Amino acid sequence: MILIKLGGSIITNKEKPLSARRKTIDNLAKSLKKIREPIIIVHGGGSYGHYWSVKYDMHTKERKYDLRGVAIVKNSMIELNKIILDSFLKNKLNPIL
């Protein structure tokens, strides 16, 4: 089994909030399709997670976070995850969340 992390700065443009690099994600999916072993894919937050975590001051220190900020970060990460899952499905991979 292989574990692969798709880094947030690779799959998103961290200079532009909430911007997925869809072509890069599609190219990664095509490359992953060639692997013949079971793989686990994880991914970073890039401009989806980091944008909101900075906005709600959640990125540098431990403390009680604003629950609204937590909900918004989670929702944003779900959005990025869906973009990745859709690309994988389009490229005939069988992702399981």
C-alpha positions in Angstrom: 0.0 0.0 0.0 1.2 3.5 -0.9 0.4 6.7 0.9 0.6 9.9 -1.3 -0.1 13.4 -0.2 -1.2 16.0 -2.7 0.3 19.2 -1.3 -2.0 22.1 -1.0 0.4 24.4 -2.8 0.5 22.0 -5.8 -3.3 21.5 -6.1 -4.3 25.1 -5.4 -3.0 28.6 -6.1 -2.1 29.8 -2.6 -1.8 33.4 -3.9 -5.5 33.4 -4.9 -8.1 32.4 -2.3 -10.2 29.4 -3.1 -8.6 28.6 -6.4 -8.1 24.9 -7.4 -5.6 24.0 -10.0 -8.0 21.8 -11.8 -5.7 20.9 -14.7 -3.0 19.9 -12.3 -5.4 17.8 -10.3 -6.6 16.1 -13.5 -2.9 15.4 -14.5 -2.2 14.0 -11.1 -5.3 11.7 -11.4 -4.1 10.5 -14.8 -0.7 9.7 -13.2 -2.2 8.0 -10.2 -4.3 5.8 -12.5 -1.0 4.1 -13.7 -0.2 2.9 -10.1 -1.1 -0.8 -9.8 -0.9 -1.0 -6.0 -3.5 0.1 -3.5 -3.0 3.7 -2.7 -4.3 6.1 0.0 -4.4 9.8 -1.1 -4.5 12.7 1.4 -4.3 16.3 0.5 -3.4 19.6 2.0 -5.6 22.7 2.3 -3.8 25.1 0.1 -5.8 28.2 -0.6 -9.0 26.6 0.6 -8.0 25.8 4.2 -5.4 28.4 4.7 -7.4 31.4 3.5 -10.1 30.9 6.1 -7.8 29.8 8.9 -5.9 33.0 8.5 -9.1 35.1 8.3 -10.3 33.5 11.6 -6.8 33.6 13.2 -6.6 29.8 13.5 -3.3 29.3 11.8 -0.6 30.1 14.3 -1.6 29.3 17.8 -3.6 26.9 19.9 -6.6 28.3 21.6 -10.4 28.1 21.5 -11.3 28.8 18.0 -14.4 30.7 16.8 -16.8 27.9 16.0 -18.0 29.7 12.9 -14.5 29.8 11.6 -14.1 26.1 12.2 -17.3 25.4 10.3 -16.2 27.6 7.4 -12.8 26.0 7.2 -14.3 22.5 7.2 -16.8 23.5 4.5 -14.1 24.9 2.4 -12.0 21.8 2.7 -15.0 19.7 1.7 -15.4 21.8 -1.4 -11.7 21.2 -2.3 -12.1 17.5 -1.6 -15.1 17.3 -3.9 -13.1 18.9 -6.7 -10.5 16.2 -6.3 -13.0 13.4 -6.0 -14.8 14.7 -9.2 -11.5 14.7 -11.1 -10.6 11.2 -9.9 -14.0 9.9 -11.0 -13.7 11.6 -14.4 -10.3 9.9 -14.8 -11.8 6.4 -14.0 -10.3 6.2 -10.5 -12.6 4.9 -7.7 -12.1 7.2 -4.7 -13.7 6.5 -1.4 -14.0 9.3 1.1 
